[in-house]
Amino acid sequence: MLDLAKTIWEVGKEIFGIRGDLQKAQRDRRDRLANYFSELAELIESVSASLKIKQYPHGSCAQLHTLAQLMQKTLRGLVESGQAREFQDRLMRVWEIEQLFSQLQSKSDSVVRKRLIELDEAAGFFRATAAHLRVV
């Protein structure tokens, strides 16, 4: 079974790692990139907050699916097309983020905490990337 939280964390960390490439974009494009990554961060934070109170994160799948579909177009011309496609593909594999609710129900408290920490850190990576793009 695919570890949704870990996959999102990995994508977030890798996106943060290419922030130097992303900062080469023109100011208006950097602002759009920052908004995109902020939207991803907000979504992940919202899912994490819902899961922390054992509430189903309604609507998250559709939102992540839409954002994932935009990844390659968003990164076009800033990173290699294969790398942009890989990010998009990986997010498309985890777009059903609402499944985390049922996956976590059968896990121990320590595993649940670990997954929620991964989500929070993933959101942090996307948020930090957005902030970086706004200030460079």
C-alpha positions as CSV (number, residue, x, y, z in Angstrom):
1,M,0.0,0.0,0.0
2,L,1.3,3.4,-1.0
3,D,2.3,5.6,2.0
4,L,0.4,8.8,1.1
5,A,1.9,11.0,3.8
6,K,5.5,9.9,3.1
7,T,5.0,10.5,-0.7
8,I,3.7,14.0,-0.1
9,W,6.6,14.7,2.3
10,E,9.1,13.5,-0.3
11,V,7.6,15.7,-3.1
12,G,7.6,18.7,-0.8
13,K,11.2,18.2,0.2
14,E,12.3,17.8,-3.4
15,I,10.4,20.9,-4.5
16,F,12.1,22.8,-1.7
17,G,15.4,21.4,-3.0
18,I,14.8,23.0,-6.4
19,R,13.8,26.4,-5.1
20,G,17.1,27.8,-6.6
21,D,15.9,26.8,-10.1
22,L,12.4,28.2,-9.4
23,Q,13.7,31.6,-8.3
24,K,15.1,32.2,-11.8
25,A,11.6,32.9,-13.0
26,Q,10.4,36.4,-13.6
27,R,8.8,38.2,-10.6
28,D,5.2,37.6,-11.7
29,R,5.9,34.0,-12.4
30,R,7.5,33.6,-9.0
31,D,4.4,35.1,-7.4
32,R,2.2,32.6,-9.2
33,L,4.5,29.7,-8.2
34,A,4.4,31.0,-4.6
35,N,0.6,31.0,-4.7
36,Y,0.5,27.5,-6.1
37,F,2.8,26.1,-3.4
38,S,0.9,28.0,-0.8
39,E,-2.3,26.4,-2.0
40,L,-0.7,22.9,-1.7
41,A,0.6,23.8,1.8
42,E,-2.8,25.0,2.9
43,L,-4.5,21.9,1.6
44,I,-2.0,19.6,3.4
45,E,-2.4,21.6,6.6
46,S,-6.1,21.4,6.4
47,V,-6.0,17.6,5.9
48,S,-3.6,17.2,8.8
49,A,-5.8,19.4,11.1
50,S,-8.8,17.3,10.2
51,L,-7.0,14.0,10.9
52,K,-5.7,15.3,14.2
53,I,-9.3,15.6,15.4
54,K,-10.3,12.4,13.7
55,Q,-12.5,14.2,11.2
56,Y,-12.8,13.1,7.6
57,P,-11.1,15.7,5.3
58,H,-14.0,16.2,2.9
59,G,-13.2,17.7,-0.5
60,S,-9.4,17.2,-0.2
61,C,-9.1,14.6,-2.9
62,A,-10.7,16.8,-5.6
63,Q,-8.5,19.8,-4.5
64,L,-5.3,17.7,-4.5
65,H,-6.2,16.1,-7.9
66,T,-6.7,19.5,-9.4
67,L,-3.4,20.9,-8.0
68,A,-1.5,17.8,-9.0
69,Q,-2.8,18.1,-12.6
70,L,-1.3,21.7,-12.6
71,M,2.2,20.7,-11.4
72,Q,3.8,20.0,-14.8
73,K,2.4,23.2,-16.4
74,T,3.3,25.2,-13.3
75,L,7.0,24.1,-13.5
76,R,7.3,24.2,-17.3
77,G,10.4,25.9,-18.4
78,L,11.9,26.1,-14.9
79,V,12.9,22.5,-14.4
80,E,13.4,19.6,-16.8
81,S,10.1,18.4,-18.2
82,G,10.9,14.9,-16.9
83,Q,11.4,16.1,-13.4
84,A,8.2,18.2,-13.6
85,R,6.3,15.2,-14.9
86,E,7.7,13.0,-12.1
87,F,6.4,15.5,-9.4
88,Q,3.0,15.5,-11.1
89,D,2.9,11.8,-11.4
90,R,3.8,11.3,-7.7
91,L,1.1,13.8,-6.6
92,M,-1.4,12.1,-8.9
93,R,-0.7,8.8,-7.1
94,V,-1.6,10.3,-3.8
95,W,-4.4,12.6,-4.8
96,E,-6.9,10.4,-2.9
97,I,-5.5,11.9,0.3
98,E,-8.8,11.4,2.1
99,Q,-7.8,7.7,2.3
100,L,-5.5,8.7,5.0
101,F,-8.5,8.9,7.3
102,S,-9.3,5.2,7.0
103,Q,-5.6,4.2,6.8
104,L,-4.9,5.8,10.1
105,Q,-7.9,4.3,11.9
106,S,-6.1,1.0,12.3
107,K,-2.7,2.3,13.2
108,S,-1.1,2.8,16.5
109,D,-0.9,6.2,18.1
110,S,2.8,6.4,17.4
111,V,2.3,5.6,13.7
112,V,-0.5,8.2,13.4
113,R,1.7,10.8,15.0
114,K,4.5,10.0,12.6
115,R,2.2,10.3,9.6
116,L,0.7,13.6,10.8
117,I,4.2,15.0,11.5
118,E,5.1,14.0,7.9
119,L,2.1,15.9,6.6
120,D,2.9,19.0,8.7
121,E,6.5,18.9,7.5
122,A,5.4,18.5,3.8
123,A,3.2,21.5,4.2
124,G,6.2,23.3,5.7
125,F,8.3,22.5,2.7
126,F,5.7,23.8,0.3
127,R,5.1,26.9,2.5
128,A,8.9,27.6,2.8
129,T,9.3,27.3,-1.0
130,A,6.5,29.8,-1.5
131,A,8.1,32.2,1.0
132,H,11.5,31.8,-0.6
133,L,10.0,32.7,-4.0
134,R,8.3,35.8,-2.6
135,V,11.4,37.2,-1.1
136,V,14.1,36.5,-3.8
